[in-house]
Amino acid sequence: MIKIEHLRKEYSGITPLRDVNVEIHDGDVIAVIGSSGTGKSTLLRCMNLLEKPTSGKIWVDQDEITDPRCNVNRVRQRMGMVFQSFNLFGHMTVIENIMFSPVDLKRISRQDAYNKGMSLLRMVGLAEKALNYPDELSGGQKQRVAIARALAMDPEIILLDEPTSALDPAMVDEVQSVIRELARSGKTMMIVTHEMNFARAISNRVFYMDEGGIYEDGTPEQIFDHPQKELTRRFIKKLKVLELHMDNRIDSFITAGTELDHYCQQNEMTPKNKARIRLALEELVQQILLPRKPELQIHVTVEYSPQEETTNITVTYCGDRFDPLDSDNDLSLSVLKSTVDVLSYRYDLQSGKMNRIDLRIKAS
């Protein structure tokens, strides 16, 4: 079992990992997903001590590997690492690349290392390439050799950092096929990947990383079908999000309108969709809410799904209960309803007297 407590990693001007806390059980196959820059690769590199954590602790079984007295080489023998850039030794043949660490670190005989290396090459379908050099291989073949090299040390844990990101699309399947077979072996694995279908198919757990840590942890079904947290939902559904703040100042409407125009253009929305979004916000905010409550500070979230071509808007404001559907501005209500398929209101007294309106813009 791996246990991570309060892991933090800082670089100059950036802190990708702020507070990581998690337990990884023997045999877990974990897909690590999230936007670029959320610390996915940094987490793996801290786990095998290629990066020294700024603070926090990591245990592998009963051994605290972040203890300064820990034998780093012994830790790395327990954790195989597969990099996105292969990292093969160019001056060595394929079989020499695989034999090097077992002979150098584990003091295995060259014959035993050779026999094990050839067995692994047969497993990844590359026995005939044993005497080739890395620059004679395709990208997919190099990555399969890198996987065989990691397995040559008989690691308990295998860490794979974007193993297919440097490959041509035609080569991705051959590497994924090897990793799928490896996942059935019972070894503990963590795989950083941007391939969502692959992540779903191979793992029993998924970590979505954001805000400096593991933002959400669940089964593939939970994360991909029923994410519980807002940022996970936005990432999985590939939502394009715009946050606006509006009040009764003229310049706030001008700024919001400029940001909305840029957002619609950037996401290639149809003119009709853009017009409906603008009209809905104008009628709701300018004509209904602010005339009745000029002191309101209004927060608007626009979420557009390019895949489904749907636009949802959430409008929130604090204070006493005020339902726009009770407004006596019948004209603005009528116009507003003509632009949306869904218009709902709720009031949450428990979370600071929060008023919330949900809109779904009619499809173009």
C-alpha positions in Angstrom: 0.0 0.0 0.0 1.1 3.6 -0.7 0.1 6.3 1.7 0.7 10.0 0.9 0.2 12.7 3.5 0.2 16.4 3.0 2.5 16.2 0.0 3.6 19.6 -1.3 5.9 20.5 -4.2 7.0 24.1 -4.9 9.0 25.5 -7.7 10.1 29.1 -8.2 6.8 31.0 -8.7 4.6 27.9 -8.9 3.2 25.2 -6.6 1.7 22.4 -8.6 1.1 20.2 -5.5 -0.3 22.0 -2.4 -1.7 19.3 -0.3 -2.0 15.7 -1.6 -3.5 13.1 0.7 -4.4 9.6 -0.5 -4.1 5.9 0.0 -3.4 3.6 -2.9 -4.1 -0.1 -2.4 -2.2 -3.1 -3.7 -3.4 -4.0 -7.2 -5.1 -0.6 -7.8 -4.8 0.6 -11.4 -5.3 4.4 -11.2 -5.7 6.7 -14.1 -4.6 10.3 -13.3 -6.4 12.9 -15.4 -6.7 16.7 -15.4 -5.8 19.8 -17.3 -2.2 20.6 -18.1 -0.3 22.1 -15.2 -2.3 20.5 -12.4 0.6 18.5 -11.0 -0.1 15.0 -12.5 3.5 14.3 -13.7 4.9 16.0 -10.6 3.0 13.7 -8.4 4.5 10.6 -10.1 8.0 12.1 -10.0 7.7 12.8 -6.3 6.5 9.3 -5.7 9.7 7.7 -7.0 11.8 10.6 -5.7 12.9 11.9 -9.1 11.6 15.2 -7.6 12.2 15.9 -3.9 8.9 16.9 -2.2 9.0 20.3 -0.5 7.1 18.8 2.4 4.9 15.9 3.3 5.4 12.2 3.6 5.1 9.1 1.4 5.0 5.5 2.7 5.3 2.4 0.6 4.1 -0.3 3.0 5.9 0.4 6.2 8.8 2.4 4.7 8.7 6.2 4.7 10.5 6.9 1.5 10.6 10.6 2.1 12.8 10.1 5.2 16.2 11.6 4.4 17.8 8.3 5.5 15.9 6.3 2.9 17.9 4.4 0.3 16.6 6.1 -2.9 18.0 3.4 -5.2 16.1 0.7 -3.2 12.9 2.8 -3.6 13.3 3.0 -7.3 13.8 -0.7 -7.6 10.3 -1.1 -6.2 8.8 1.5 -8.6 9.2 1.2 -12.3 8.8 4.4 -14.3 7.8 4.8 -17.9 8.4 8.3 -19.3 6.6 10.0 -22.2 9.9 10.6 -23.9 11.1 7.0 -23.7 14.6 7.9 -22.1 16.3 4.9 -23.7 20.1 4.8 -23.9 20.9 5.5 -27.6 24.4 3.9 -27.5 22.9 0.6 -26.2 21.0 -2.1 -28.1 17.4 -2.8 -27.1 18.4 -5.9 -25.0 21.3 -4.0 -23.4 18.8 -1.2 -22.3 16.7 -3.8 -20.6 19.6 -5.7 -19.0 21.4 -2.6 -17.7 19.5 -1.9 -14.4 19.1 -5.5 -13.3 22.8 -6.1 -13.7 24.0 -2.8 -12.3 21.6 -2.4 -9.4 20.4 -5.9 -8.5 23.7 -7.6 -9.4 21.9 -10.2 -11.5 24.1 -12.2 -13.8 24.2 -11.1 -17.4 22.8 -14.4 -18.6 19.9 -14.2 -16.3 19.3 -10.6 -17.2 19.4 -11.5 -20.9 17.0 -14.4 -20.5 14.5 -12.2 -18.5 15.0 -9.4 -21.1 14.2 -11.6 -24.0 11.1 -12.9 -22.2 9.9 -9.4 -21.7 10.6 -8.5 -25.3 8.5 -11.4 -26.4 5.7 -10.2 -24.1 5.7 -6.8 -25.8 6.1 -8.3 -29.3 9.6 -7.0 -30.0 11.9 -10.1 -29.6 13.2 -9.6 -33.2 14.4 -6.1 -32.3 16.7 -7.2 -29.4 19.9 -6.2 -31.3 18.6 -3.0 -32.8 19.4 0.4 -31.5 16.7 2.8 -30.3 17.0 5.1 -33.3 16.1 2.2 -35.5 12.7 1.8 -33.8 9.4 3.6 -34.3 8.0 5.7 -31.4 5.6 2.9 -30.5 8.3 0.3 -30.4 10.5 2.6 -28.3 7.7 2.9 -25.7 7.2 -0.8 -25.6 10.9 -1.3 -25.0 10.7 1.3 -22.2 7.8 -0.7 -20.6 9.9 -3.9 -20.8 12.8 -2.1 -19.3 10.7 -1.0 -16.3 9.4 -4.5 -15.8 12.9 -6.0 -15.9 13.4 -4.8 -12.3 10.3 -6.8 -11.1 8.8 -3.6 -9.6 5.8 -3.8 -7.2 4.5 -0.5 -8.6 4.6 0.9 -12.1 4.2 4.6 -12.8 3.5 5.6 -16.4 3.7 9.3 -17.3 1.7 10.1 -20.5 3.0 6.9 -22.1 1.3 7.6 -25.5 1.5 11.4 -25.7 4.7 11.5 -27.8 3.4 8.9 -30.3 1.8 9.2 -33.7 -1.9 8.3 -33.5 -1.2 5.1 -35.5 1.2 3.9 -32.8 -1.0 4.6 -29.8 -3.0 1.4 -30.0 0.0 -0.9 -29.9 1.3 0.7 -26.6 -2.1 0.8 -25.0 -2.6 -2.9 -25.8 0.6 -3.7 -23.9 -0.5 -1.5 -20.9 -3.9 -3.2 -20.9 -2.2 -6.6 -20.6 0.0 -5.3 -17.8 -3.0 -4.0 -15.9 -4.4 -7.5 -15.7 -1.2 -8.7 -14.0 -2.2 -7.5 -10.5 0.6 -5.0 -10.2 -0.2 -1.6 -8.7 -0.2 1.0 -11.5 -0.6 4.8 -11.9 -1.1 6.2 -15.4 -1.1 9.8 -16.2 -3.1 10.2 -19.4 -5.1 12.6 -21.6 -6.8 9.6 -23.3 -10.2 9.5 -21.5 -11.5 6.3 -23.2 -8.3 4.6 -22.3 -8.4 5.9 -18.7 -11.9 4.6 -18.3 -11.2 1.2 -19.8 -8.0 0.4 -17.9 -8.5 1.7 -14.4 -10.4 0.7 -11.2 -9.9 4.2 -9.8 -9.6 7.7 -11.3 -7.9 10.7 -9.8 -9.0 14.0 -11.2 -6.3 16.6 -10.2 -7.0 20.3 -9.8 -6.4 23.0 -7.2 -3.1 21.6 -6.1 -4.2 18.1 -5.2 -6.5 15.2 -5.9 -9.7 17.1 -6.4 -11.9 14.0 -6.9 -11.2 10.3 -6.5 -13.7 7.7 -7.6 -14.4 4.7 -9.8 -14.4 5.3 -13.6 -18.2 5.2 -13.6 -18.4 7.8 -10.8 -15.9 10.2 -12.4 -16.9 9.9 -16.0 -20.7 9.4 -15.6 -21.5 11.1 -12.3 -18.8 13.5 -11.2 -19.7 14.9 -7.8 -17.6 18.1 -7.9 -18.0 21.1 -10.2 -14.5 21.3 -11.7 -14.5 17.6 -12.5 -17.9 17.9 -14.2 -16.6 20.8 -16.4 -13.4 18.8 -17.3 -15.2 15.6 -18.2 -17.9 17.3 -20.2 -15.3 19.6 -21.8 -17.4 22.6 -20.9 -16.2 26.1 -21.9 -16.8 28.3 -18.9 -17.2 32.1 -18.6 -17.5 33.8 -15.2 -19.1 37.3 -15.1 -19.7 39.8 -12.3 -22.5 42.3 -12.8 -24.0 45.2 -10.7 -25.8 48.4 -11.4 -22.8 50.3 -12.7 -22.8 51.0 -16.5 -19.2 49.9 -16.9 -20.0 46.5 -15.5 -22.5 45.9 -18.3 -20.0 47.1 -20.9 -17.2 44.9 -19.5 -19.6 41.9 -19.3 -20.8 42.4 -22.9 -17.2 42.6 -24.2 -16.2 39.4 -22.3 -19.3 37.6 -23.6 -18.7 38.6 -27.2 -15.1 37.3 -27.0 -16.2 34.1 -25.3 -18.9 33.4 -28.0 -16.4 34.1 -30.8 -13.7 32.0 -29.3 -16.0 29.0 -29.0 -17.5 29.6 -32.5 -21.1 29.9 -31.3 -23.8 30.6 -33.8 -25.0 34.2 -34.0 -28.5 33.0 -32.9 -27.1 31.3 -29.8 -25.0 34.4 -28.9 -28.1 36.7 -29.4 -30.2 34.5 -27.1 -27.5 34.5 -24.3 -27.2 38.2 -24.5 -31.0 38.7 -24.5 -31.6 36.3 -21.6 -29.0 38.1 -19.4 -30.2 41.6 -20.4 -33.8 40.8 -19.5 -33.0 38.9 -16.3 -30.3 41.1 -14.9 -30.9 44.6 -16.3 -34.7 44.5 -16.5 -35.8 42.3 -13.7 -33.2 41.9 -10.9 -31.4 45.2 -10.7 -34.5 47.5 -10.9 -35.9 45.7 -7.9 -32.6 45.2 -6.1 -30.1 47.8 -7.2 -27.6 46.8 -4.5 -27.2 43.3 -5.8 -23.8 41.9 -6.7 -24.6 39.3 -9.4 -22.4 36.4 -10.4 -23.0 34.8 -13.8 -21.6 31.4 -15.0 -22.0 30.5 -18.6 -21.2 26.9 -19.6 -21.1 25.9 -23.2 -20.7 22.3 -24.4 -19.3 22.2 -28.0 -20.1 18.4 -28.1 -23.7 18.8 -27.2 -24.1 22.4 -28.5 -25.9 23.4 -25.3 -25.5 26.5 -23.2 -26.4 26.6 -19.5 -26.3 29.8 -17.4 -26.3 30.0 -13.6 -27.1 33.4 -12.0 -26.5 33.8 -8.2 -26.9 36.6 -5.7 -27.0 36.9 -2.0 -29.6 38.5 0.2 -33.3 37.9 1.0 -35.3 35.6 -1.2 -36.2 37.2 -4.5 -37.6 35.0 -7.2 -37.6 36.7 -10.7 -40.5 34.5 -11.7 -42.6 36.6 -9.2 -41.7 39.8 -11.0 -44.4 42.1 -12.3 -42.4 42.9 -15.4 -44.5 40.7 -17.6 -42.8 41.8 -20.8 -39.3 41.0 -19.7 -40.4 37.7 -18.3 -42.1 36.8 -21.6 -39.0 37.7 -23.6 -36.8 35.8 -21.1 -38.9 32.7 -21.4 -38.8 32.8 -25.2 -35.0 32.4 -25.1 -34.8 29.4 -22.8 -35.9 25.8 -22.5 -35.3 25.7 -18.7 -35.9 28.5 -16.2 -35.7 27.5 -12.5 -35.2 29.3 -9.2 -34.1 28.1 -5.7 -33.2 29.8 -2.5 -30.7 28.3 -0.1 -31.0 29.8 3.4 -28.2 27.5 4.7 -25.5 28.8 2.4 -25.6 32.5 3.2 -29.1 33.3 1.8 -28.1 32.4 -1.7 -30.5 33.0 -4.6 -29.9 30.8 -7.7 -31.4 30.9 -11.1 -30.7 28.2 -13.7 -31.2 28.8 -17.4 -30.8 26.6 -20.4 -30.7 28.5 -23.7 -32.8 27.2 -26.5 -30.8 25.3 -29.1 -30.1 27.1 -32.4 
